[in-house]
Amino acid sequence: MKLEEYIAVSGMSNVYKLVTSKQNGLILQDLDTARTKFYPVRKHQFTPMASVAIYTLEDTIPLVDVFARMKDKMDTMPVPKPSDDKMALLEYFENIVPDYDEDRVYVSDIKKVVKWFTYLDDRKIIEQALAAIDSTGEEE
């Protein structure tokens, strides 16, 4: 299972699975209904989950590594809701990525990470992605 298969679409609230790409857009599958739909590049921007990284003071951390840290700490530190107040989100994220670059990682970015994590974890996709990495040592 590849995290590249999962795409965030501008203007849409969920994460979708890539079915195929076309010259003028993508055909994506809703994870809940399994229905497919064409999303044109003229109207939307696409963000593959595997291409997202969080800025740190030294470098960047891939989103899948941030998700792994969030998953590891779920028992002791529940994931906040994206609608929680700014300070709660910042405090949580500082515990997950202590050296994140506060000048380049905004609260809106943290909200997206939390929202994506919750959405994908509810559907067991985080576990599958982490298991795929653990079995090969790198993302399949």
Secondary structure, DSSP 8 states (H G I E B T S, - for coil): --GGGEEEETT-SSEEEEEEEETTEEEEEETTT--EEEEETTT--EEEGGG-EEEBSSSEEEHHHHHHHHHHTTTTS----TTS-HHHHHHHHHHHSTTB-TTT--HHHHHHHHHHHHHHHHTTHHHHHHHHHHHHSS--
